[in-house]
Amino acid sequence: MKWTDVYDVAIALSDAHDGVDPLTVNFVDLRNWVMALEGFDDSADRCGEKILEAIQAAWIEEAE
């Protein structure tokens, strides 16, 4: 997975952090959690606030 695989990342986060409300996760933790996902292979330098916002929004949608 890469940073741009927003929906795949959101699904993986939902599975890895079951029960966590994505609205309560700050961007520093979110970035670290994404980089720790199994199968994630992208540079931390390629991540920005807009990507994290998109991932968080997709995770919120997945949680609902």
PDB file of N, CA, C and O in Angstrom:
ATOM      1  N   MET A   1       0.833  -1.185   0.000  1.00  0.00           N
ATOM      2  CA  MET A   1       0.000   0.000   0.000  1.00  0.00           C
ATOM      3  C   MET A   1       0.874   1.243   0.000  1.00  0.00           C
ATOM      4  O   MET A   1       1.990   1.251   0.520  1.00  0.00           O
ATOM      5  N   LYS A   2       0.341   2.269  -0.587  1.00  0.00           N
ATOM      6  CA  LYS A   2       0.998   3.572  -0.639  1.00  0.00           C
ATOM      7  C   LYS A   2       0.072   4.598   0.019  1.00  0.00           C
ATOM      8  O   LYS A   2      -1.086   4.301   0.310  1.00  0.00           O
ATOM      9  N   TRP A   3       0.588   5.796   0.247  1.00  0.00           N
ATOM     10  CA  TRP A   3      -0.216   6.863   0.856  1.00  0.00           C
ATOM     11  C   TRP A   3      -1.474   7.143   0.045  1.00  0.00           C
ATOM     12  O   TRP A   3      -2.514   7.482   0.610  1.00  0.00           O
ATOM     13  N   THR A   4      -1.388   7.005  -1.264  1.00  0.00           N
ATOM     14  CA  THR A   4      -2.526   7.327  -2.116  1.00  0.00           C
ATOM     15  C   THR A   4      -3.595   6.235  -2.139  1.00  0.00           C
ATOM     16  O   THR A   4      -4.668   6.438  -2.708  1.00  0.00           O
ATOM     17  N   ASP A   5      -3.322   5.100  -1.540  1.00  0.00           N
ATOM     18  CA  ASP A   5      -4.313   4.016  -1.437  1.00  0.00           C
ATOM     19  C   ASP A   5      -5.206   4.265  -0.225  1.00  0.00           C
ATOM     20  O   ASP A   5      -5.273   3.454   0.699  1.00  0.00           O
ATOM     21  N   VAL A   6      -5.883   5.396  -0.253  1.00  0.00           N
ATOM     22  CA  VAL A   6      -6.609   5.912   0.904  1.00  0.00           C
ATOM     23  C   VAL A   6      -7.605   4.899   1.455  1.00  0.00           C
ATOM     24  O   VAL A   6      -7.640   4.661   2.662  1.00  0.00           O
ATOM     25  N   TYR A   7      -8.409   4.303   0.588  1.00  0.00           N
ATOM     26  CA  TYR A   7      -9.449   3.394   1.071  1.00  0.00           C
ATOM     27  C   TYR A   7      -8.876   2.084   1.592  1.00  0.00           C
ATOM     28  O   TYR A   7      -9.372   1.543   2.581  1.00  0.00           O
ATOM     29  N   ASP A   8      -7.848   1.571   0.947  1.00  0.00           N
ATOM     30  CA  ASP A   8      -7.190   0.354   1.446  1.00  0.00           C
ATOM     31  C   ASP A   8      -6.553   0.614   2.810  1.00  0.00           C
ATOM     32  O   ASP A   8      -6.626  -0.224   3.708  1.00  0.00           O
ATOM     33  N   VAL A   9      -5.937   1.767   2.953  1.00  0.00           N
ATOM     34  CA  VAL A   9      -5.328   2.137   4.235  1.00  0.00           C
ATOM     35  C   VAL A   9      -6.405   2.269   5.302  1.00  0.00           C
ATOM     36  O   VAL A   9      -6.216   1.809   6.428  1.00  0.00           O
ATOM     37  N   ALA A  10      -7.521   2.885   4.966  1.00  0.00           N
ATOM     38  CA  ALA A  10      -8.611   3.061   5.933  1.00  0.00           C
ATOM     39  C   ALA A  10      -9.155   1.715   6.406  1.00  0.00           C
ATOM     40  O   ALA A  10      -9.422   1.536   7.595  1.00  0.00           O
ATOM     41  N   ILE A  11      -9.318   0.785   5.498  1.00  0.00           N
ATOM     42  CA  ILE A  11      -9.802  -0.550   5.868  1.00  0.00           C
ATOM     43  C   ILE A  11      -8.797  -1.243   6.774  1.00  0.00           C
ATOM     44  O   ILE A  11      -9.174  -1.859   7.772  1.00  0.00           O
ATOM     45  N   ALA A  12      -7.528  -1.144   6.430  1.00  0.00           N
ATOM     46  CA  ALA A  12      -6.482  -1.770   7.247  1.00  0.00           C
ATOM     47  C   ALA A  12      -6.433  -1.141   8.641  1.00  0.00           C
ATOM     48  O   ALA A  12      -6.256  -1.848   9.634  1.00  0.00           O
ATOM     49  N   LEU A  13      -6.589   0.177   8.719  1.00  0.00           N
ATOM     50  CA  LEU A  13      -6.598   0.841  10.026  1.00  0.00           C
ATOM     51  C   LEU A  13      -7.799   0.396  10.850  1.00  0.00           C
ATOM     52  O   LEU A  13      -7.681   0.158  12.052  1.00  0.00           O
ATOM     53  N   SER A  14      -8.942   0.285  10.207  1.00  0.00           N
ATOM     54  CA  SER A  14     -10.154  -0.153  10.894  1.00  0.00           C
ATOM     55  C   SER A  14      -9.966  -1.552  11.473  1.00  0.00           C
ATOM     56  O   SER A  14     -10.400  -1.827  12.592  1.00  0.00           O
ATOM     57  N   ASP A  15      -9.322  -2.428  10.718  1.00  0.00           N
ATOM     58  CA  ASP A  15      -9.054  -3.788  11.196  1.00  0.00           C
ATOM     59  C   ASP A  15      -8.011  -3.795  12.316  1.00  0.00           C
ATOM     60  O   ASP A  15      -8.164  -4.507  13.309  1.00  0.00           O
ATOM     61  N   ALA A  16      -6.970  -3.012  12.155  1.00  0.00           N
ATOM     62  CA  ALA A  16      -5.860  -3.015  13.111  1.00  0.00           C
ATOM     63  C   ALA A  16      -6.206  -2.298  14.416  1.00  0.00           C
ATOM     64  O   ALA A  16      -5.657  -2.619  15.471  1.00  0.00           O
ATOM     65  N   HIS A  17      -7.115  -1.332  14.341  1.00  0.00           N
ATOM     66  CA  HIS A  17      -7.450  -0.532  15.526  1.00  0.00           C
ATOM     67  C   HIS A  17      -8.951  -0.558  15.756  1.00  0.00           C
ATOM     68  O   HIS A  17      -9.604   0.481  15.852  1.00  0.00           O
ATOM     69  N   ASP A  18      -9.479  -1.770  15.842  1.00  0.00           N
ATOM     70  CA  ASP A  18     -10.906  -1.990  16.048  1.00  0.00           C
ATOM     71  C   ASP A  18     -11.366  -1.300  17.330  1.00  0.00           C
ATOM     72  O   ASP A  18     -10.737  -1.447  18.378  1.00  0.00           O
ATOM     73  N   GLY A  19     -12.443  -0.561  17.247  1.00  0.00           N
ATOM     74  CA  GLY A  19     -12.983   0.104  18.420  1.00  0.00           C
ATOM     75  C   GLY A  19     -12.457   1.507  18.642  1.00  0.00           C
ATOM     76  O   GLY A  19     -12.953   2.220  19.514  1.00  0.00           O
ATOM     77  N   VAL A  20     -11.458   1.918  17.867  1.00  0.00           N
ATOM     78  CA  VAL A  20     -10.914   3.265  17.998  1.00  0.00           C
ATOM     79  C   VAL A  20     -11.765   4.214  17.159  1.00  0.00           C
ATOM     80  O   VAL A  20     -12.058   3.929  15.998  1.00  0.00           O
ATOM     81  N   ASP A  21     -12.158   5.330  17.741  1.00  0.00           N
ATOM     82  CA  ASP A  21     -12.895   6.353  17.012  1.00  0.00           C
ATOM     83  C   ASP A  21     -11.891   7.162  16.199  1.00  0.00           C
ATOM     84  O   ASP A  21     -11.042   7.841  16.776  1.00  0.00           O
ATOM     85  N   PRO A  22     -11.970   7.102  14.868  1.00  0.00           N
ATOM     86  CA  PRO A  22     -10.981   7.806  14.040  1.00  0.00           C
ATOM     87  C   PRO A  22     -10.960   9.316  14.273  1.00  0.00           C
ATOM     88  O   PRO A  22      -9.960   9.973  13.986  1.00  0.00           O
ATOM     89  N   LEU A  23     -12.051   9.864  14.786  1.00  0.00           N
ATOM     90  CA  LEU A  23     -12.077  11.303  15.070  1.00  0.00           C
ATOM     91  C   LEU A  23     -11.175  11.692  16.235  1.00  0.00           C
ATOM     92  O   LEU A  23     -10.825  12.863  16.388  1.00  0.00           O
ATOM     93  N   THR A  24     -10.801  10.719  17.053  1.00  0.00           N
ATOM     94  CA  THR A  24      -9.979  11.009  18.230  1.00  0.00           C
ATOM     95  C   THR A  24      -8.488  10.838  17.970  1.00  0.00           C
ATOM     96  O   THR A  24      -7.669  11.105  18.849  1.00  0.00           O
ATOM     97  N   VAL A  25      -8.131  10.395  16.768  1.00  0.00           N
ATOM     98  CA  VAL A  25      -6.726  10.105  16.453  1.00  0.00           C
ATOM     99  C   VAL A  25      -6.074  11.358  15.864  1.00  0.00           C
ATOM    100  O   VAL A  25      -6.545  11.901  14.865  1.00  0.00           O
ATOM    101  N   ASN A  26      -4.996  11.806  16.490  1.00  0.00           N
ATOM    102  CA  ASN A  26      -4.286  12.969  15.944  1.00  0.00           C
ATOM    103  C   ASN A  26      -3.434  12.537  14.739  1.00  0.00           C
ATOM    104  O   ASN A  26      -3.171  11.350  14.543  1.00  0.00           O
ATOM    105  N   PHE A  27      -3.017  13.510  13.952  1.00  0.00           N
ATOM    106  CA  PHE A  27      -2.319  13.192  12.708  1.00  0.00           C
ATOM    107  C   PHE A  27      -0.942  12.565  12.932  1.00  0.00           C
ATOM    108  O   PHE A  27      -0.481  11.786  12.098  1.00  0.00           O
ATOM    109  N   VAL A  28      -0.296  12.883  14.016  1.00  0.00           N
ATOM    110  CA  VAL A  28       1.008  12.266  14.300  1.00  0.00           C
ATOM    111  C   VAL A  28       0.821  10.767  14.523  1.00  0.00           C
ATOM    112  O   VAL A  28       1.547   9.954  13.952  1.00  0.00           O
ATOM    113  N   ASP A  29      -0.165  10.404  15.363  1.00  0.00           N
ATOM    114  CA  ASP A  29      -0.441   8.988  15.591  1.00  0.00           C
ATOM    115  C   ASP A  29      -0.938   8.310  14.322  1.00  0.00           C
ATOM    116  O   ASP A  29      -0.533   7.189  14.011  1.00  0.00           O
ATOM    117  N   LEU A  30      -1.816   8.990  13.589  1.00  0.00           N
ATOM    118  CA  LEU A  30      -2.360   8.407  12.361  1.00  0.00           C
ATOM    119  C   LEU A  30      -1.234   8.083  11.378  1.00  0.00           C
ATOM    120  O   LEU A  30      -1.207   7.005  10.784  1.00  0.00           O
ATOM    121  N   ARG A  31      -0.323   9.009  11.216  1.00  0.00           N
ATOM    122  CA  ARG A  31       0.819   8.792  10.308  1.00  0.00           C
ATOM    123  C   ARG A  31       1.641   7.586  10.766  1.00  0.00           C
ATOM    124  O   ARG A  31       2.022   6.745   9.953  1.00  0.00           O
ATOM    125  N   ASN A  32       1.909   7.507  12.055  1.00  0.00           N
ATOM    126  CA  ASN A  32       2.692   6.383  12.585  1.00  0.00           C
ATOM    127  C   ASN A  32       1.950   5.059  12.433  1.00  0.00           C
ATOM    128  O   ASN A  32       2.552   4.039  12.097  1.00  0.00           O
ATOM    129  N   TRP A  33       0.646   5.078  12.682  1.00  0.00           N
ATOM    130  CA  TRP A  33      -0.146   3.851  12.557  1.00  0.00           C
ATOM    131  C   TRP A  33      -0.180   3.374  11.111  1.00  0.00           C
ATOM    132  O   TRP A  33      -0.082   2.175  10.853  1.00  0.00           O
ATOM    133  N   VAL A  34      -0.316   4.299  10.172  1.00  0.00           N
ATOM    134  CA  VAL A  34      -0.324   3.919   8.760  1.00  0.00           C
ATOM    135  C   VAL A  34       1.012   3.289   8.387  1.00  0.00           C
ATOM    136  O   VAL A  34       1.051   2.240   7.744  1.00  0.00           O
ATOM    137  N   MET A  35       2.102   3.928   8.788  1.00  0.00           N
ATOM    138  CA  MET A  35       3.431   3.409   8.431  1.00  0.00           C
ATOM    139  C   MET A  35       3.707   2.055   9.081  1.00  0.00           C
ATOM    140  O   MET A  35       4.555   1.305   8.597  1.00  0.00           O
ATOM    141  N   ALA A  36       3.009   1.731  10.166  1.00  0.00           N
ATOM    142  CA  ALA A  36       3.202   0.452  10.844  1.00  0.00           C
ATOM    143  C   ALA A  36       2.323  -0.662  10.278  1.00  0.00           C
ATOM    144  O   ALA A  36       2.473  -1.821  10.665  1.00  0.00           O
ATOM    145  N   LEU A  37       1.414  -0.329   9.374  1.00  0.00           N
ATOM    146  CA  LEU A  37       0.525  -1.349   8.816  1.00  0.00           C
ATOM    147  C   LEU A  37       1.305  -2.375   8.008  1.00  0.00           C
ATOM    148  O   LEU A  37       2.241  -2.046   7.280  1.00  0.00           O
ATOM    149  N   GLU A  38       0.893  -3.623   8.157  1.00  0.00           N
ATOM    150  CA  GLU A  38       1.489  -4.688   7.356  1.00  0.00           C
ATOM    151  C   GLU A  38       1.132  -4.437   5.896  1.00  0.00           C
ATOM    152  O   GLU A  38      -0.030  -4.197   5.569  1.00  0.00           O
ATOM    153  N   GLY A  39       2.105  -4.492   5.043  1.00  0.00           N
ATOM    154  CA  GLY A  39       1.881  -4.279   3.624  1.00  0.00           C
ATOM    155  C   GLY A  39       2.025  -2.830   3.183  1.00  0.00           C
ATOM    156  O   GLY A  39       1.937  -2.532   1.992  1.00  0.00           O
ATOM    157  N   PHE A  40       2.247  -1.922   4.137  1.00  0.00           N
ATOM    158  CA  PHE A  40       2.444  -0.525   3.768  1.00  0.00           C
ATOM    159  C   PHE A  40       3.902  -0.317   3.404  1.00  0.00           C
ATOM    160  O   PHE A  40       4.808  -0.669   4.160  1.00  0.00           O
ATOM    161  N   ASP A  41       4.109   0.264   2.225  1.00  0.00           N
ATOM    162  CA  ASP A  41       5.471   0.450   1.739  1.00  0.00           C
ATOM    163  C   ASP A  41       5.563   1.764   0.971  1.00  0.00           C
ATOM    164  O   ASP A  41       5.475   1.785  -0.257  1.00  0.00           O
ATOM    165  N   ASP A  42       5.741   2.852   1.704  1.00  0.00           N
ATOM    166  CA  ASP A  42       5.893   4.160   1.079  1.00  0.00           C
ATOM    167  C   ASP A  42       6.730   5.029   2.005  1.00  0.00           C
ATOM    168  O   ASP A  42       6.873   4.737   3.193  1.00  0.00           O
ATOM    169  N   SER A  43       7.268   6.080   1.458  1.00  0.00           N
ATOM    170  CA  SER A  43       8.140   6.976   2.210  1.00  0.00           C
ATOM    171  C   SER A  43       7.324   7.934   3.071  1.00  0.00           C
ATOM    172  O   SER A  43       6.285   8.438   2.643  1.00  0.00           O
ATOM    173  N   ALA A  44       7.798   8.175   4.272  1.00  0.00           N
ATOM    174  CA  ALA A  44       7.155   9.136   5.164  1.00  0.00           C
ATOM    175  C   ALA A  44       7.153  10.528   4.553  1.00  0.00           C
ATOM    176  O   ALA A  44       6.265  11.329   4.847  1.00  0.00           O
ATOM    177  N   ASP A  45       8.122  10.826   3.715  1.00  0.00           N
ATOM    178  CA  ASP A  45       8.224  12.128   3.070  1.00  0.00           C
ATOM    179  C   ASP A  45       7.095  12.400   2.080  1.00  0.00           C
ATOM    180  O   ASP A  45       6.848  13.551   1.721  1.00  0.00           O
ATOM    181  N   ARG A  46       6.417  11.360   1.644  1.00  0.00           N
ATOM    182  CA  ARG A  46       5.347  11.515   0.667  1.00  0.00           C
ATOM    183  C   ARG A  46       3.997  11.798   1.319  1.00  0.00           C
ATOM    184  O   ARG A  46       2.988  11.923   0.626  1.00  0.00           O
ATOM    185  N   CYS A  47       3.973  11.897   2.625  1.00  0.00           N
ATOM    186  CA  CYS A  47       2.732  12.099   3.368  1.00  0.00           C
ATOM    187  C   CYS A  47       2.587  13.564   3.765  1.00  0.00           C
ATOM    188  O   CYS A  47       3.531  14.193   4.243  1.00  0.00           O
ATOM    189  N   GLY A  48       1.385  14.089   3.557  1.00  0.00           N
ATOM    190  CA  GLY A  48       1.090  15.454   3.973  1.00  0.00           C
ATOM    191  C   GLY A  48      -0.260  15.506   4.671  1.00  0.00           C
ATOM    192  O   GLY A  48      -0.954  14.496   4.790  1.00  0.00           O
ATOM    193  N   GLU A  49      -0.618  16.685   5.125  1.00  0.00           N
ATOM    194  CA  GLU A  49      -1.862  16.848   5.872  1.00  0.00           C
ATOM    195  C   GLU A  49      -3.090  16.460   5.040  1.00  0.00           C
ATOM    196  O   GLU A  49      -4.031  15.867   5.569  1.00  0.00           O
ATOM    197  N   LYS A  50      -3.089  16.785   3.759  1.00  0.00           N
ATOM    198  CA  LYS A  50      -4.246  16.456   2.915  1.00  0.00           C
ATOM    199  C   LYS A  50      -4.433  14.949   2.788  1.00  0.00           C
ATOM    200  O   LYS A  50      -5.563  14.462   2.792  1.00  0.00           O
ATOM    201  N   ILE A  51      -3.351  14.221   2.677  1.00  0.00           N
ATOM    202  CA  ILE A  51      -3.448  12.762   2.595  1.00  0.00           C
ATOM    203  C   ILE A  51      -3.972  12.202   3.909  1.00  0.00           C
ATOM    204  O   ILE A  51      -4.834  11.323   3.911  1.00  0.00           O
ATOM    205  N   LEU A  52      -3.460  12.705   5.026  1.00  0.00           N
ATOM    206  CA  LEU A  52      -3.933  12.235   6.329  1.00  0.00           C
ATOM    207  C   LEU A  52      -5.412  12.557   6.525  1.00  0.00           C
ATOM    208  O   LEU A  52      -6.155  11.748   7.081  1.00  0.00           O
ATOM    209  N   GLU A  53      -5.844  13.732   6.072  1.00  0.00           N
ATOM    210  CA  GLU A  53      -7.267  14.094   6.159  1.00  0.00           C
ATOM    211  C   GLU A  53      -8.116  13.125   5.332  1.00  0.00           C
ATOM    212  O   GLU A  53      -9.185  12.701   5.772  1.00  0.00           O
ATOM    213  N   ALA A  54      -7.642  12.781   4.147  1.00  0.00           N
ATOM    214  CA  ALA A  54      -8.377  11.859   3.284  1.00  0.00           C
ATOM    215  C   ALA A  54      -8.449  10.461   3.903  1.00  0.00           C
ATOM    216  O   ALA A  54      -9.486   9.801   3.839  1.00  0.00           O
ATOM    217  N   ILE A  55      -7.349  10.019   4.496  1.00  0.00           N
ATOM    218  CA  ILE A  55      -7.332   8.714   5.154  1.00  0.00           C
ATOM    219  C   ILE A  55      -8.286   8.715   6.338  1.00  0.00           C
ATOM    220  O   ILE A  55      -9.052   7.770   6.522  1.00  0.00           O
ATOM    221  N   GLN A  56      -8.242   9.778   7.143  1.00  0.00           N
ATOM    222  CA  GLN A  56      -9.128   9.863   8.300  1.00  0.00           C
ATOM    223  C   GLN A  56     -10.600   9.869   7.864  1.00  0.00           C
ATOM    224  O   GLN A  56     -11.433   9.199   8.475  1.00  0.00           O
ATOM    225  N   ALA A  57     -10.913  10.621   6.816  1.00  0.00           N
ATOM    226  CA  ALA A  57     -12.285  10.673   6.319  1.00  0.00           C
ATOM    227  C   ALA A  57     -12.749   9.300   5.826  1.00  0.00           C
ATOM    228  O   ALA A  57     -13.881   8.893   6.087  1.00  0.00           O
ATOM    229  N   ALA A  58     -11.879   8.594   5.119  1.00  0.00           N
ATOM    230  CA  ALA A  58     -12.222   7.254   4.639  1.00  0.00           C
ATOM    231  C   ALA A  58     -12.383   6.287   5.803  1.00  0.00           C
ATOM    232  O   ALA A  58     -13.246   5.410   5.761  1.00  0.00           O
ATOM    233  N   TRP A  59     -11.570   6.432   6.837  1.00  0.00           N
ATOM    234  CA  TRP A  59     -11.670   5.578   8.010  1.00  0.00           C
ATOM    235  C   TRP A  59     -12.979   5.848   8.739  1.00  0.00           C
ATOM    236  O   TRP A  59     -13.631   4.912   9.203  1.00  0.00           O
ATOM    237  N   ILE A  60     -13.371   7.105   8.846  1.00  0.00           N
ATOM    238  CA  ILE A  60     -14.655   7.457   9.466  1.00  0.00           C
ATOM    239  C   ILE A  60     -15.799   6.805   8.687  1.00  0.00           C
ATOM    240  O   ILE A  60     -16.716   6.227   9.270  1.00  0.00           O
ATOM    241  N   GLU A  61     -15.725   6.910   7.381  1.00  0.00           N
ATOM    242  CA  GLU A  61     -16.746   6.295   6.524  1.00  0.00           C
ATOM    243  C   GLU A  61     -16.771   4.780   6.715  1.00  0.00           C
ATOM    244  O   GLU A  61     -17.846   4.184   6.784  1.00  0.00           O
ATOM    245  N   GLU A  62     -15.618   4.166   6.798  1.00  0.00           N
ATOM    246  CA  GLU A  62     -15.510   2.711   6.998  1.00  0.00           C
ATOM    247  C   GLU A  62     -16.082   2.304   8.365  1.00  0.00           C
ATOM    248  O   GLU A  62     -16.693   1.243   8.496  1.00  0.00           O
ATOM    249  N   ALA A  63     -15.882   3.144   9.367  1.00  0.00           N
ATOM    250  CA  ALA A  63     -16.341   2.827  10.720  1.00  0.00           C
ATOM    251  C   ALA A  63     -17.868   2.906  10.846  1.00  0.00           C
ATOM    252  O   ALA A  63     -18.463   2.280  11.723  1.00  0.00           O
ATOM    253  N   GLU A  64     -18.476   3.674   9.967  1.00  0.00           N
ATOM    254  CA  GLU A  64     -19.944   3.835  10.032  1.00  0.00           C
ATOM    255  C   GLU A  64     -20.647   2.743   9.366  1.00  0.00           C
ATOM    256  O   GLU A  64     -21.878   2.730   9.332  1.00  0.00           O
TER     257      GLU A  64
END
